[in-house]
């Protein structure tokens, strides 16, 4: 095999950009970048390129943005002519079809933001935090026909600190994962990595997030509510109702105090909301529908919060 591997890179989100950068820095030949089509964004719904496309343009790399890939003969011919040693997939957002899996000799190599087989699926970072994990990591694996079920190549653990949110943890894992991908490709080239099957009996799922996942359930203990708030940033966040209007909770802490679930208690400048198992949510920053984000003390003064008022209605 050639000294420098020839690659096709498939990726879309910001999480994938560090891997693309490291591949170029390490001297791999990225012959083509495959990313999703530009999508409407913002109030004006102007067409916006993906973070991977933006970076590929800066690096003067060839780009293709197929709407579909499964039965796309033009795309299939394009990749076949390139004859890559491996196809690198990082958050591309499309199911890789069998013809693409069979094309390169080293296979389709995926970077996944969890310690597989835990947190298979679209939102591993978010669900790891939401479920209160203290350790997560990244895995490289050979993609097969299943959902994140392929053989593992390399893994690296990484701590989740108490103040991490999905927004702060993702770039850390992206950087660690970029280095792991380089080590994986070098190991595969040298024959030093031996793929190992996942233990499917230990698998857990990290499904794509829904708006409803952000609704605060005050029948959960406060610590669980805080973990979900941290994990579901920036979307769907953590929200409830106050006086019939949507209320976004941006920052909160868990206390071991008893306040009836969903009931508000004002203690000086502290705004507390009851949760399950004799725990309480201290709401630190929040935002009422149509208003600016504010500290709890300002909210108490501005809305004359009454003890005993309830959230969620």
C-alpha positions in Angstrom: 0.0 0.0 0.0 1.2 3.5 -0.7 3.2 5.4 1.9 0.4 8.0 2.3 -3.1 6.6 2.3 -5.6 7.9 -0.2 -8.9 8.9 1.5 -12.4 10.1 0.9 -13.8 12.1 3.9 -17.5 12.1 4.7 -18.6 14.6 7.3 -21.0 17.5 8.0 -21.0 19.0 11.5 -18.4 21.1 13.4 -17.5 17.9 15.3 -15.9 16.5 12.1 -13.7 19.5 11.3 -10.7 18.7 13.6 -10.5 15.2 12.1 -10.3 16.7 8.6 -7.7 19.1 9.7 -5.5 16.4 11.3 -5.7 14.2 8.2 -4.3 17.0 6.1 -1.7 17.9 8.7 -0.6 14.3 8.9 0.0 14.0 5.2 -2.9 11.8 4.1 -4.2 12.4 0.6 -7.8 13.5 1.0 -9.0 13.2 -2.6 -12.6 14.2 -2.0 -14.8 15.7 0.8 -18.4 14.5 0.9 -20.8 16.6 2.9 -24.5 17.3 3.0 -26.1 19.9 0.8 -26.3 23.5 2.0 -29.4 24.0 4.2 -31.6 27.1 4.9 -30.7 28.7 8.2 -31.5 31.8 10.3 -34.4 34.2 10.0 -33.8 34.8 6.3 -33.5 31.1 5.6 -30.4 31.7 3.5 -28.6 28.7 2.3 -25.7 27.9 4.6 -22.8 25.4 3.9 -22.0 22.8 6.5 -19.0 23.4 8.8 -17.1 20.7 6.9 -17.8 22.3 3.6 -16.6 25.7 4.9 -13.3 24.1 6.1 -12.8 22.1 2.9 -13.2 25.3 0.9 -10.5 26.9 3.1 -8.2 23.9 2.4 -8.9 24.0 -1.3 -10.2 20.4 -1.3 -12.7 19.0 -3.9 -16.2 18.8 -2.5 -19.3 16.9 -3.5 -22.8 17.3 -1.9 -25.1 14.5 -3.1 -28.7 14.7 -2.0 -28.7 10.9 -1.8 -26.0 8.3 -2.1 -27.6 4.8 -1.9 -28.7 4.6 -5.6 -26.6 7.5 -6.9 -24.7 6.0 -9.9 -22.8 9.2 -10.7 -21.5 9.4 -7.1 -20.7 5.7 -7.2 -18.6 6.1 -10.3 -16.8 9.1 -8.8 -15.7 7.2 -5.7 -14.8 4.1 -7.7 -12.5 6.1 -10.0 -10.8 7.7 -6.9 -10.1 4.1 -5.6 -9.5 5.3 -2.0 -7.7 3.1 0.5 -10.3 4.1 3.1 -13.4 6.2 3.5 -13.5 8.3 6.7 -16.9 9.0 8.1 -17.5 11.5 10.9 -21.0 12.7 11.6 -21.9 12.6 7.9 -25.6 12.1 8.6 -26.3 9.5 5.9 -26.5 5.7 6.0 -23.5 4.2 4.2 -24.8 1.8 1.4 -23.3 -1.6 0.9 -21.5 -0.6 -2.3 -19.7 2.1 -0.4 -18.8 -0.3 2.4 -17.2 -2.7 0.0 -15.3 -0.2 -2.0 -12.0 0.6 -0.1 -9.6 -2.1 1.1 -9.4 -0.7 4.6 -13.1 -0.2 4.8 -15.2 2.8 6.0 -13.8 4.0 9.2 -16.1 5.9 11.6 -15.3 8.2 14.5 -18.0 7.9 17.2 -18.3 10.0 20.3 -18.8 7.3 22.9 -17.2 4.2 24.3 -19.0 1.7 22.1 -21.2 -0.3 22.5 -22.6 2.3 24.9 -24.5 5.2 23.3 -25.0 4.0 19.8 -27.0 6.5 17.7 -27.2 10.1 16.8 -26.7 11.9 20.1 -24.1 10.1 22.2 -22.6 13.2 23.8 -25.9 14.6 24.9 -27.2 11.3 26.3 -24.0 10.5 28.2 -24.3 13.8 30.1 -28.1 13.6 30.5 -27.7 10.1 32.1 -25.1 11.4 34.6 -22.0 9.6 33.2 -18.7 10.8 34.6 -16.6 9.2 31.9 -17.2 8.9 28.1 -14.8 8.7 25.2 -14.4 8.2 21.5 -14.2 5.1 19.4 -13.0 4.3 15.9 -14.8 1.4 14.2 -15.3 -0.2 10.8 -18.8 0.6 9.6 -21.1 -2.4 8.8 -24.7 -2.5 7.9 -26.0 -2.0 11.5 -26.4 1.1 13.6 -22.9 1.7 15.1 -22.4 -2.1 15.4 -19.2 -2.5 13.5 -15.9 -3.9 14.9 -14.0 -1.6 17.2 -10.5 -0.4 16.1 -9.3 1.9 18.9 -10.9 3.7 21.9 -9.9 6.4 24.3 -11.6 7.4 27.5 -12.3 11.0 28.5 -13.8 12.5 31.7 -17.0 14.5 31.9 -16.6 17.2 34.5 -19.5 18.5 36.5 -19.9 21.7 34.7 -19.7 20.2 31.2 -22.5 20.7 28.8 -22.9 19.1 25.4 -21.6 22.3 23.9 -18.4 22.3 26.0 -17.7 18.5 25.8 -18.2 18.1 22.0 -15.1 20.1 20.9 -13.0 18.3 23.5 -14.1 14.9 22.2 -13.7 16.1 18.6 -10.0 17.0 19.2 -9.3 13.7 21.0 -11.1 11.8 18.3 -9.1 13.5 15.6 -5.9 12.2 17.1 -7.4 8.7 17.5 -8.3 8.6 13.8 -4.8 9.4 12.9 -3.5 6.6 15.1 -6.1 4.2 13.7 -5.1 4.8 10.1 -1.5 4.5 10.8 -2.1 1.3 12.8 -4.3 -0.2 10.0 -1.6 0.7 7.4 1.1 -1.0 9.5 -1.1 -4.0 10.4 -0.9 -3.3 14.1 -4.6 -3.0 14.7 -6.9 -6.0 15.0 -10.6 -5.2 14.8 -12.6 -6.6 17.7 -16.4 -7.3 17.8 -18.6 -5.3 20.1 -20.4 -7.0 22.9 -23.9 -6.4 21.7 -25.4 -7.4 25.1 -23.9 -4.3 26.6 -25.2 -1.8 24.0 -27.2 1.3 24.9 -28.9 3.8 22.6 -28.5 7.5 22.1 -31.5 8.4 19.9 -31.8 11.6 18.0 -33.2 14.4 20.4 -36.8 15.5 20.2 -38.3 18.8 21.4 -40.2 16.8 24.1 -36.9 15.6 25.7 -36.3 19.1 27.0 -39.5 19.4 28.9 -38.7 19.4 32.6 -40.2 16.5 34.5 -40.5 17.4 38.2 -41.1 13.8 39.1 -37.4 13.3 38.5 -34.8 14.0 41.2 -33.2 17.4 40.9 -29.8 16.0 39.9 -31.4 14.2 37.0 -33.1 17.4 35.8 -29.7 19.2 36.0 -28.0 16.5 34.0 -30.6 16.6 31.3 -30.3 20.4 31.2 -26.6 20.1 30.7 -26.8 17.4 28.1 -29.5 19.0 26.0 -27.6 22.1 25.1 -28.1 24.0 22.9 -31.3 22.2 21.9 -33.9 21.3 23.1 -32.5 22.7 26.4 -34.7 22.5 29.5 -38.1 24.2 29.5 -41.4 24.3 31.4 -44.3 26.7 31.8 -44.8 29.7 34.1 -48.1 31.5 34.2 -49.1 29.9 31.0 -45.9 31.0 29.1 -42.9 29.0 28.0 -40.0 29.3 30.5 -36.5 28.2 29.5 -34.2 27.2 32.3 -30.6 27.9 31.3 -28.7 27.1 34.5 -29.7 25.3 37.7 -28.2 23.3 40.6 -29.5 20.4 42.7 -30.2 20.8 46.4 -31.2 18.3 49.1 -34.2 20.2 50.3 -37.9 19.4 50.4 -40.3 21.5 48.3 -43.3 19.8 46.7 -42.6 18.8 43.1 -43.0 21.7 40.6 -43.8 24.1 43.4 -41.9 27.4 43.6 -40.3 28.6 46.8 -38.6 32.0 47.1 -35.9 32.4 49.8 -34.5 35.9 49.5 -32.9 36.0 46.1 -33.0 32.2 45.7 -35.6 30.7 43.4 -36.3 27.0 44.2 -38.5 24.5 42.4 -39.4 21.2 44.0 -38.4 17.9 42.5 -38.7 14.2 43.4 -37.1 12.3 46.4 -36.9 15.4 48.7 -34.7 17.3 46.3 -35.0 20.8 44.9 -33.9 22.6 41.8 -32.2 25.9 42.4 -32.9 27.9 39.3 -30.0 30.2 38.6 -30.7 31.6 35.1 -33.9 31.5 33.1 -35.8 33.2 30.3 -39.5 33.7 30.0 -41.1 33.6 26.5 -40.5 36.9 24.7 -38.1 38.2 27.3 -34.4 38.4 27.9 -32.4 35.8 29.8 -32.0 36.9 33.4 -30.6 35.8 36.8 -33.1 34.3 39.3 -33.0 37.4 41.6 -34.0 39.7 38.7 -36.7 37.3 37.7 -38.1 37.2 41.3 -38.2 41.0 41.5 -39.6 41.5 37.9 -42.4 39.0 38.2 -43.1 39.1 42.0 -42.9 35.3 42.2 -45.3 34.1 44.8 -44.4 31.1 47.1 -46.5 28.1 46.2 -46.9 29.0 42.5 -46.3 26.0 40.3 -44.3 25.4 37.2 -45.5 23.4 34.3 -48.9 24.9 33.8 
